[in-house]
């Protein structure tokens, strides 16, 4: 029974301004606040009756907290917080649910992903290819010419019970006239005939360097594009599709941020991207900030755009931006993840490790020396230990010439890093940002390098034991999914989304340890460790109320957790269930045929959101795509035929 002083017998959410006012509830759902500005500017917010994990060693657990002016002002027992802060506060009853600091993705691509979110059909989280294809058919039917249907990353064939991708014939049968583009990691793309026509790919189209247009016996493109190993052909093909009008891009980004809020993300560090130039490609995110429409804190890194002119890129930007210029909602975070093109080690794990060119050392030296002189923090993509060794050689040389002297820098990914290089990073006071790419690519890694090599790929527990700062992230959206709970599940269970166990106990994290990587850990990577990641007085008021208790649910249910209430700077930015009425309403996704309006984003629980309403389709029954659902058992899952389905379970997060 609730011990709410306003209504002791009431179970539902209590929302009140002062002890005299309680907004009505209907059907167990909280009423919406009348004025969004009132909700945003509330003088005091109190969350009570919660199981709070603060991650503060001085006070690890609490029942209630109070917020004023975007900061936490008190954390303690219900009795204490209500006595000191409750009389003039807006009150929210957590109903005994777990409340934790907001999650912080230390490596993602929100700015790029937001521009395209409304155009993309998400297969993230689906467990059945049959459901995925039924979704695809429904979207084809509602997409007007000349628009495309795009499934762009966030999934892998191994997550499906069928353990395969669709065939090209299946795509052509579903969509004879509507272009369909399907990107599987950064390994391959599948295009139906309509997409081939839209792209202008013919028998005469040459293969680009590092890519392959697979052809039939007559030399005609089949629709399968392979990265071998350079993914440029995949990016370039995707870029041929229609883009959202500029007036829709802000709407798309707002929907993407709200999707991240739904999953508990309150902060990100954006790792830039190819064709994402500053300042022109950052104007829309700055406008959202000016319009008070950011619901995720963003620290952004700038990614060099011009091969051979990397020093010029960073010198020009350093004259426009001071280090960490901005505020707590939108801030510059330095350089990277691409510092020089010669250091880009594409990580297609079904392909041999790339040998980086000799230009790496002199080119990287000049860029890093400039960045250290300008006091710009920096990050660099590096998958393989061999690449990291050469990069660290350069960093050590620059440090002797111009001391780093506490400047934040870090390696992204580091899947195969060795203990020796972990020690070298620690000696230079660097960090390592890890992502759950192995949850999507683990099968391919095991196939190439073996089970034993996979047991410490990446060696997260060794990094922590060495005292190196470690932050967690996703590398979304084109590679792994943006869902942080999939990453937390991977850190705790060591399993891929396809169920393969990668790690032994020596590389598995306890749940609190994993949560720290997603909160306190990531805060270091934007220089925010003093204000983010812990629930204590003085910290930014970023926290989430969970749909299930992360510390108590079965391991298999971790990936299905969402946030019922997401608060950023004391502002409610997302509500669900009993709290659905507390967040401002978003306008519908634009355009009206957007997949987001029908299917949403990540499919929590593995079921296709909106599919039943669209198709009245049930497992075990016939569907228009495949007939009876016993088809999976009749399809082999080949691992040696690149044209079948398997491909590379790798990626290159710096997508062009």
ZAVEXKOL-987145 format. One record per residue (C-alpha): residue in three letters; x, y, z. Coordinates in steps of 0.001 Angstrom, whole numbers, plus 524288, in hexadecimal, padded with zeros to 5 digits. Layout:
ALAXYZ ...
END
This chain:
UNK800008000080000 UNK804DA80D997FCB4 UNK8087D8163A80826 UNK805838227880045 UNK8025982D5880A05 UNK7F897832F980049 UNK7F0B9826737FED8 UNK7F5C281AFE806D8 UNK7ED7F810B38000D UNK7F020814BC7F223 UNK7F89380BFC7E982 UNK7F8D9814267DD22 UNK8028881EC97D9E6 UNK8008A82AE67E20C UNK803B6837AC7DB73 UNK80164844277E330 UNK805E88520E7E47B UNK8055C854687F302 UNK7FDE084BD67FC57 UNK7F0CE8519F7F842 UNK7F10184DE37E9C6 UNK7F069840517E3D1 UNK7EDC183E837D568 UNK7E3B7834167D243 UNK7E7178269C7CD49 UNK7DF2381E6D7C3E7 UNK7E112810167C148 UNK7EDD880FCD7C8D0 UNK7F3FB819F37BFCF UNK7F8FB827067C49E UNK7F237832F77BF36 UNK7FA4083BA67B672 UNK7FF78848387BBFF UNK7F7948538D7B69B UNK8031F85BD47B24D UNK80FF48561C7AD42 UNK816F5862587B1AF UNK811EC860267BF73 UNK816FE8523E7BEFE UNK82427856CD7B9D6 UNK825BE861BC7C3AE UNK820AB85B077CFF0 UNK826D58614D7DBD7 UNK828D7854A67E347 UNK826F5846937DEF1 UNK826BF83B697E8AA UNK8273682D117E4FB UNK8238E824687F07F UNK820AE816307F39F UNK82BB6811837EAB7 UNK836D0807C17EB81 UNK8419E811407E803 UNK84F1680C8D7E3F9 UNK85739818E37E532 UNK864AF813627E19F UNK869AC81C857EC3D UNK87232814837F59D UNK86ED381DD4800BB UNK8605681AEA7FF2E UNK85E4980F8F7F5C5 UNK84F9C80DEC7F80B UNK84430817197FA87 UNK8356F818157F997 UNK83376825F27F4C9 UNK83A22831897EE7D UNK8373083FDB7EC60 UNK83A678486D7E0B1 UNK83B37857197DF09 UNK8401F85F147D383 UNK8445B852FF7CC17 UNK84D0084DA87D6FB UNK84B28843A37E195 UNK84A5784AA37EE9F UNK847E083F4A7F7DA UNK847CF8306D7F81F UNK842ED82882803A8 UNK83782821A7809FD UNK8295982484806C3 UNK8278982A6281429 UNK8333783368812FA UNK8308B8382E80526 UNK8220983A288076D UNK8249D8419381407 UNK82EA584AA580E07 UNK829C084C0880006 UNK81C27846487FE75 UNK8133C851588028F UNK8153F859D17F673 UNK8199F84F547ECE0 UNK8144E8483D7E137 UNK813A483A4F7E64D UNK8151082DB97DE9F UNK812E68208C7E4FB UNK81C80816867DF5E UNK8143780B457E496 UNK82019804157E99E UNK826D88037C7DC6D UNK83579803FB7DA18 UNK83AE4811817D713 UNK848B6813227D1CE UNK8510081DE97CBAF UNK84DF7820DC7BD8C UNK855A9818C77B3BB UNK8608C81F197ABE0 UNK864C58196179EC5 UNK8733281C9179D54 UNK8737E8192A78ED8 UNK867E581AF5785F2 UNK863CF822A6779F6 UNK857AB829DB77E6B UNK85948835C5775B9 UNK85A7982DBB76942 UNK85097823AA76DC1 UNK8468B82DEC77133 UNK84684833787636D UNK8421D8266275DF6 UNK83A8B8201D7691E UNK82D0B822DD7637E UNK830CE81C7D75695 UNK8357E80F9C75C3F UNK82E2F8031F75F25 UNK834A17FD4B76B2F UNK836C97EEB676CAA UNK83DEC7F10E77989 UNK83A017E6CD78381 UNK8317A7DE6577AAC UNK832F07CFD577CCA UNK82C357CAFD7708C UNK82FC77CDA276272 UNK821B47CA7475F0D UNK81D357D5EC7675C UNK827C77DE7976167 UNK823247DB46753BB UNK814E67DD9E75742 UNK818DD7EB0175C73 UNK8204C7ED8774FF4 UNK814757E9F0747AC UNK80BA57F2D474FB3 UNK8151F7FE2A74DFC UNK816877FBB573F6D UNK807C87FC9A73E24 UNK80747809FA744B1 UNK813968104A73EE4 UNK810A38195D7336E UNK818E281A1672720 UNK823E981DAF72571 UNK8275C81B61733C5 UNK82F3E80FA973872 UNK82D2D806187437F UNK839C78058974B62 UNK83DF57FBF9755E0 UNK84AC2801EA75A43 UNK852427FA4676478 UNK84F987F740772AC UNK84D477E8D177037 UNK854647DC7A76C2B UNK850157CFDD765AC UNK8539D7C7FC771BE UNK8491D7CEA4779FF UNK83E737C839771D2 UNK8398C7BA91774C9 UNK83B6D7B7D07664F UNK849EB7BB917675B UNK84A1C7C1BD759F5 UNK847AC7CE147524E UNK83CE07CEF27481E UNK8401E7CA8473A75 UNK8404A7D40972F41 UNK834D17CCC572951 UNK82CF27CEEC735AD UNK82FCF7DD8A73507 UNK82BE17DE27726CB UNK81F4D7D6A472941 UNK81B6C7DFC573453 UNK81F2B7EC4272D43 UNK81F1E7EB5671E6F UNK81E277FA1E71CA9 UNK82267800BA72963 UNK8311D801CE72B90 UNK8359A7FA1173778 UNK8430C7FBEE73D91 UNK8472B7F2F1748A2 UNK854257F56074F93 UNK8598A7EA1975796 UNK863EB7EF9C760B8 UNK86EC87F51775829 UNK8701C7E82C7514A UNK8663D7E89174658 UNK85A4A7EEDE740A9 UNK84EF07E837739E5 UNK847C47EFCB72F4B UNK83BB57EB6F7280D UNK83AA77EDB871967 UNK833877FA8D71B53 UNK83EB97FF94723CA UNK848B77FB51719AC UNK841428030D70F79 UNK8405780EDC71876 UNK84F0F80E6071AC7 UNK8523580C7D70C72 UNK85A148001E70EDB UNK85BB17F86E7022E UNK864CC7EEAB6FBD9 UNK86DC47FA0E6F86F UNK86EE07FF4170661 UNK87CB77FC6670B40 UNK87FDA7F740718BF UNK884FE8022E72165 UNK891FD800657289B UNK88FFF7F78673442 UNK882127F3D573094 UNK87B1E7E9E77280E UNK86E9E7EA4B72039 UNK86AF47DBF371F96 UNK8669D7D800711DF UNK85F967CCD570B4E UNK8653C7C4647007E UNK8621C7CEF16F678 UNK868E27D9916FE3B UNK85C807E045702F0 UNK85C0D7E5127111A UNK854467DBDA719A9 UNK851777E5CD7245C UNK85BE57E12672DF5 UNK866897EB0373154 UNK872327E69F73969 UNK87C327EE6174120 UNK889267E7C473E2B UNK88D847EDB874720 UNK88A1A7FC03744BB UNK87BE87FF7C74749 UNK87BFE80B6373E62 UNK873568047173478 UNK8690D8029473F07 UNK8693C810C17437D UNK86984815FE7359E UNK85DCD80DC9731C7 UNK855FB811EB73DA4 UNK8590F8201573A6B UNK8523381E8172D43 UNK844F981D69733D9 UNK83BBC828E873613 UNK83EA7830EF74229 UNK835908373974BD8 UNK8327B84565748BC UNK839A684EA8751A3 UNK82CF78526E75869 UNK82AD88441A75C46 UNK8386E841BB761AA UNK835EA8486676EB0 UNK829998403C77063 UNK8314C833EE76D52 UNK83BDD8375C77728 UNK831D283A33781B2 UNK82B9E82CE577F95 UNK838DC826527803E UNK83C3282D4978CEF UNK82F178295A792B7 UNK831EA81B4B78EBF UNK83EE081C0F795EF UNK837CD821E87A1AB UNK82E578165A7A15B UNK83A0B80D757A314 UNK83FCA815897AE28 UNK84A2481D777A70F UNK84BE482B437AC1F UNK8597482E687A68F UNK861AC82A8179AE1 UNK86EF982D4B79527 UNK86D6C82E847867B UNK878FC828DF77F06 UNK8769D8308477284 UNK8768682A5476517 UNK87A4782BA1756F0 UNK873248365C74F78 UNK86FEC83C5D75CC6 UNK8770C8492875B97 UNK877E28545976548 UNK8715285E0276629 UNK8676185BF175B50 UNK862F984E4775F57 UNK8618C8523D76D9E UNK8588F85DD176B8C UNK84C088561576D6A UNK850798503B77A74 UNK8547885DCB77EFB UNK8470C862D577B01 UNK8406A85819782DF UNK848A785C5F78E57 UNK844B286A8F78CA4 UNK8367A8664C78BDB UNK837BA85EAA7989D UNK8347B851E4791B7 UNK84051849AE7953C UNK83C5D83E6D79E24 UNK849C6837ED79DF5 UNK8566183EA67A210 UNK8600083E45796BD UNK86EC183FA07970D UNK8738183F0E788FF UNK8809183BA77830A UNK8849E840C4775B5 UNK888AE836A576BA1 UNK8926883A3A760F7 UNK88BFD83AE87539D UNK8971B83BE9749DC UNK8A1168314974781 UNK8AE758378D74690 UNK8A9B18443E74CA6 UNK8A6F083FAC75A6F UNK8AFE4849AF760B0 UNK8A9128548475939 UNK89BC584FBB75DD5 UNK89F958500576C1B UNK8A74485C9D76B31 UNK89B938636D76525 UNK8922D85E2176F46 UNK89B578618C77A74 UNK89A8C86FB47761A UNK88BA886F13776BB UNK889B4867787835A UNK88FDB867F0790B3 UNK891A285AF4797D3 UNK884B6856C279E16 UNK87DA48629C798B0 UNK86F228622E79BC7 UNK8670185EC77A7A7 UNK861DF852EF7AEF5 UNK8582F84FA67A41E UNK8609C85175797F6 UNK86F4C8521679892 UNK87B188502C78FE4 UNK88326844767946B UNK88F57844CF78BF5 UNK8941783D4178023 UNK8914582FD477A87 UNK88DB98250577980 UNK8949C8264176C6E UNK8A14282DC076E36 UNK8A81B82944761C9 UNK8A2EE820817571F UNK8AF778187C7570D UNK8AC3781367764B9 UNK89EDB80DEE76111 UNK89F177FF49763C8 UNK8924C7FA3A75E37 UNK88E137EF327670C UNK887077E55475E86 UNK889D97D965766C6 UNK887567D00775B8B UNK892147D6EB753E8 UNK8A09A7D6DE7574F UNK8A56F7E1AA7601A UNK8A9357ED55757AC UNK8B75A7F1A775701 UNK8B7CE8004975904 UNK8C0928086275017 UNK8CDB280E56753FA UNK8C7BD81BFC752FB UNK8C0C58198675FE0 UNK8CBDF81DE3768B1 UNK8CFB182AF476294 UNK8C19E82EEB75FAA UNK8BCB382B6276D2A UNK8C854832127738C UNK8C53183F1176D3B UNK8B6C183E8A770C3 UNK8B8C483A5F77EDE UNK8C36F8445C78129 UNK8BA4C84F0177C49 UNK8AF4484A2D784FE UNK8B7E1849B679112 UNK8BCEF8576178E54 UNK8AEE285C2F78CF4 UNK8AAEB854777992E UNK8A06B84D2E791AF UNK89C6E83FF67975A UNK89CD68353A78D21 UNK898418277178A5B UNK89BF981D9F77FD8 UNK895A28119D77A0C UNK89E7F805B977BC0 UNK899797F7D277B99 UNK8A5B97EF8677B3A UNK8B12D7EF2A78492 UNK8BA997F0727792A UNK8B4777FD92775B8 UNK8B46C801E0783E4 UNK8C2F37FEE678534 UNK8C660807E2779FE UNK8BD288127977EC1 UNK8C30C8121C78C5E UNK8D0BB81321786A8 UNK8CC8782010780B4 UNK8C5C6824C078D1D UNK8D1CB821E579561 UNK8DA538295178BD5 UNK8D1438352678BD1 UNK8D06B834D979A9C UNK8DF338362D79B36 UNK8DE7B842127924B UNK8D22E84877797BA UNK8CDAF842367A489 UNK8BF9B83DB97A4F3 UNK8BF52842BE7B2FC UNK8B20883D557B6DA UNK8AB5383F8A7A9C0 UNK8A04E835B07A7FC UNK8A27882C4379CC7 UNK89DB181E8B79A26 UNK89D30812C579148 UNK8901780E8178BBD UNK88CB87FFF878A6B UNK899A17F90478D96 UNK893E77EB5F78BD2 UNK8A0E67E42078B18 UNK8A94F7ECEF793A4 UNK8B3F77E60479B81 UNK8B7AA7E8227A9C9 UNK8C41A7EF0F7A5A2 UNK8BCAC7F97079E15 UNK8B2D17FB177A912 UNK8BE687FE717B1C2 UNK8C37E808247A7BD UNK8B64980EF57A73D UNK8B61A80FCB7B602 UNK8C3D9815867B634 UNK8BF5A820877AD29 UNK8B2EA822927B538 UNK8AA1881EA57A9F9 UNK89D4A8173D7A9DC UNK8966D80CA67A20F UNK8887880DA879D00 UNK882A38002479ABD UNK876537FCAA79347 UNK86E257F05F791F5 UNK872267EDC2783F0 UNK876057DFE9787AA UNK867DB7DD7078B7F UNK864F17DEE777CF9 UNK871A97D9E677732 UNK876127CF8A780DF UNK8728F7C40E77831 UNK87AE77C94076D0D UNK8863D7CBF877646 UNK885BB7BE2477BBF UNK8853E7B88076E17 UNK891A77BFA876A1E UNK899A17C04D776AF UNK894427B58777F44 UNK88D437B3F678C24 UNK8990A7B6CD794BE UNK89C3F7C3AD78E10 UNK88E197C7FA78FAB UNK88E6C7C5ED79E75 UNK895877D2D47A07B UNK890677DAC6794F5 UNK890167E538799F3 UNK896B77E2DA7A727 UNK88DEF7EC1B7AEC7 UNK890BC7E6627BC11 UNK89F6F7E7597B9E4 UNK89DEF7F5A97B60D UNK896D47F8747C2BE UNK8A0AD7F0C67CAC2 UNK8AB8A7F91F7C50A UNK8A4908057C7C958 UNK8A21580AAC7BBA2 UNK895D5813197BA17 UNK88BC080B0A7B2AA UNK87F0C8101C7AD09 UNK87469808257A678 UNK86CC180AD579A26 UNK866308052878E32 UNK86C5880A91781AC UNK85E6180C2677CBF UNK8573E80D4C773B8 UNK85CA080666767CC UNK863FC7FBB576EC6 UNK85E9C7F71977BBA UNK851B37FBCA78124 UNK850B28082E78928 UNK84A0E8009C79437 UNK852E8801DA7A03F UNK84C7A7F6387A6FD UNK851757ED2379C5F UNK85F107F23D79F91 UNK85CDF7F0847AE28 UNK858057E2B27ABC3 UNK864447DFCA7A3D2 UNK86D317E4F97AE95 UNK866527DCC07B8EF UNK863887D02C7B16D UNK86E507D01C7A732 UNK864A07CB7B79CED UNK8620F7D02B78F29 UNK8545B7D3E078AE8 UNK854367C6A778436 UNK856BD7BFD979140 UNK865117BC0478F86 UNK86C997BC4579C6C UNK879577C384799FD UNK87F757C59C7A757 UNK882B27BE6C7B3B9 UNK8819A7C3FB7C162 UNK88EC87CAA77BFB5 UNK888B37D45D7B621 UNK87ACC7D5D87BB55 UNK876947E1A37C33B UNK86DE97E26D7CF15 UNK861867EA197CC8F UNK865657F60F7D46C UNK872AB7F6167CDE1 UNK86C2D7F5DE7C07B UNK862EA800D97C460 UNK86E7F809107C8C3 UNK87477808047BB27 UNK867D080D8E7B5A6 UNK86753818DB7BF59 UNK8737F81CE27C6DB UNK87C63816477BD13 UNK8773081D4D7B125 UNK8770D82A717B82E UNK885FC82A867B850 UNK8863F82A4B7A978 UNK87FDC837A07A87F UNK8868E83D4D7B477 UNK879CF83CDD7BC22 UNK87D7C833AD7C71D UNK87B1A83E6A7D12B UNK86CF8840B67CCF7 UNK867C98341A7C6DC UNK86652825D47C9FD UNK8630E826547D880 UNK856B1829E97DFC9 UNK85B3F8331C7EA5D UNK859B28415F7EDD2 UNK85FC084A427E3A6 UNK85F01840BA7D844 UNK856D5843667CC3D UNK8492283E157CE5F UNK84998833687C400 UNK84330826A47C827 UNK83A2081BCE7C3B2 UNK82F96813817C9FD UNK8307F805AD7C4B5 UNK825D87FCCB7BF81 UNK82C7F7F1597C66F UNK836C77F0AB7D107 UNK843F17EF7C7CA3B UNK849E27E9767D671 UNK83F577DF107D830 UNK83A2A7DACD7CAF2 UNK83EE47CE777C46F UNK84AB37D0A27BBC1 UNK842A87CD777AFB0 UNK839897D8D27B2C7 UNK843C07E3827B404 UNK843017E7067A59D UNK8344E7E94C7A6D2 UNK835387F4047B11B UNK830518018A7AD94 UNK82E5B80E347B4ED UNK820F8811BB7BA27 UNK8255B81F5B7BDE4 UNK831308266E7B85E UNK8359B833537BE47 UNK8401C83C1B7B87F UNK8440D847D97C090 UNK837D7846A17C8C9 UNK82F5E846C17BC9A UNK826C083B0B7B994 UNK829F2837617AB8B UNK8238D829F87AABF UNK818B2822FC7B1E6 UNK81246815CF7AFFF UNK807F580DD97B6EA UNK803388150D7C305 UNK80C338205B7BF6B UNK80830821AE7B125 UNK8015882EA57B30B UNK80CDF8357C7B953 UNK8155E837A67AD50 UNK812A08419F7A298 UNK80C0D83BF079692 UNK813EC83AD078A13 UNK80DD283E0F77CFA UNK80C4D8323177409 UNK8184582DCB76CA4 UNK819DC8349A75F96 UNK816A1830B67550B UNK809D982A25758AE UNK80DF081D5A75223 UNK81A2581C9A75ABF UNK81CBE80EEF7603F UNK81DBC8156676DA1 UNK80F308187A76D9A UNK80B8B80A2F76B9C UNK81695802497716F UNK81E3680B2877A85 UNK82C64807CA77D51 UNK832B97FCDF78525 UNK829A17F12A786BC UNK82A2C7EE2879536 UNK827577DFDD797FE UNK82A657DBB578A12 UNK81CCA7DDCA78485 UNK81A4D7E6A7778FF UNK813C87F2FC77DF5 UNK807577F5F677673 UNK807DB7E98176E83 UNK7FB987E31E773E3 UNK7F3847EF13770BF UNK7F9427EFEC76344 UNK7F82E7E1B075F6B UNK7F0B67DA0F769B3 UNK7FC2D7D0D2768D1 UNK7FEEF7C65977301 UNK80A577BD1A77480 UNK807207AF9376FC6 UNK7FCE87B47A76657 UNK7FE7A7B78A75808 UNK8034F7C4F77540B UNK8038C7CB85746E2 UNK812467CBA77468A UNK816497BDD8749B2 UNK80A3B7B58F74B0E UNK80B337AC6D756C0 UNK815BA7B01776072 UNK81C7A7A32076022 UNK825687A82A75581 UNK831147AB0F75E26 UNK834A079CF17600D UNK8355C79AE67516D UNK840147A50474F9B UNK84E387A21D75291 UNK8566C7ACC0758CB UNK862C97AC3675080 UNK86F427B1D0755F1 UNK878007B02E74A24 UNK86FF97B60B73F14 UNK870E87C4CC73F02 UNK865A37C5ED73577 UNK85C607BE5573E3F UNK85A437C68774A58 UNK865307C63975423 UNK86E7A7D0A874FA5 UNK876F37D88E7589F UNK871E47DAFA76635 UNK87A707E6FD766C7 UNK878D47F57A76538 UNK87F6F8025876383 UNK8790680BDD76CA4 UNK87DDF817C576567 UNK87390815F875AE2 UNK8747281E8074EFF 
END
